[in-house]
Amino acid sequence: MAGSIFPQPSEWKGWNAERLDALLGKDFCIVSKKEIDLNSEQKEFYEKINSKIFVLEESILNAVLGV
């Protein structure tokens, strides 16, 4: 993963890199175990990129990740 604002999937073949932004679709999601406090500027940014923030209980997140 590489990126400046948030990680973007990329594939490297030797010295050639291909960005795989299409894998993310049109929306973006952040999954967290804890509530994330955002200021108004940050909230506005995440709204502009059509993102959602989901807070999941650790047991649910671990089950999904297979931990």
VOGU-3710 file (C-alpha; in Angstrom, 3 decimals, decimal comma):
1> magsifpqps> 0,000/0,000/0,000  1,285/3,454/-0,849  -0,253/6,890/-0,835  -0,087/10,352/0,610  -3,550/11,056/2,050  -4,435/7,440/2,754  -2,930/4,126/1,624  -3,673/3,175/-1,958  -3,240/-0,349/-3,292  -0,394/-0,707/-5,749
11> ewkgwnaerl> 1,327/-3,561/-7,530  5,042/-3,598/-8,223  6,648/-5,543/-11,072  10,357/-4,897/-10,841  10,738/-1,114/-10,972  7,291/-0,533/-12,483  4,393/0,373/-10,207  0,723/0,183/-11,096  -1,853/1,948/-8,937  -4,895/-0,191/-8,246
21> dallgkdfci> -7,249/2,556/-7,035  -10,204/0,903/-8,771  -10,104/-1,839/-6,129  -11,311/0,686/-3,552  -14,432/1,494/-5,539  -16,068/4,895/-5,305  -16,252/4,932/-1,520  -13,793/4,521/1,307  -14,256/2,933/4,722  -12,266/3,105/7,945
31> vskkeidlns> -12,741/0,273/10,438  -11,688/0,879/14,016  -11,873/-0,789/17,417  -12,240/2,615/19,094  -14,319/5,723/18,481  -12,454/8,245/16,303  -12,779/11,897/17,276  -12,672/14,132/14,202  -12,687/17,901/14,087  -15,049/19,688/11,676
41> eqkefyekin> -12,361/20,018/8,981  -11,605/16,295/9,117  -15,310/15,409/9,026  -15,742/17,600/5,944  -12,791/15,883/4,230  -14,155/12,377/4,857  -17,600/13,444/3,624  -16,047/14,772/0,389  -14,421/11,413/-0,357  -17,673/9,557/0,464
51> skifvleesi> -16,111/7,707/3,370  -17,678/5,948/6,312  -16,190/5,136/9,707  -17,282/1,908/11,377  -16,454/1,114/14,977  -16,606/-2,630/15,638  -16,191/-4,542/18,860  -12,749/-6,132/19,024  -14,210/-9,665/19,098  -16,145/-9,042/15,868
61> lnavlgv> -13,149/-7,465/14,168  -10,904/-10,353/15,235  -13,448/-12,882/13,938  -13,526/-11,149/10,555  -9,720/-10,997/10,417  -9,380/-14,600/11,578  -7,352/-13,668/14,653
//
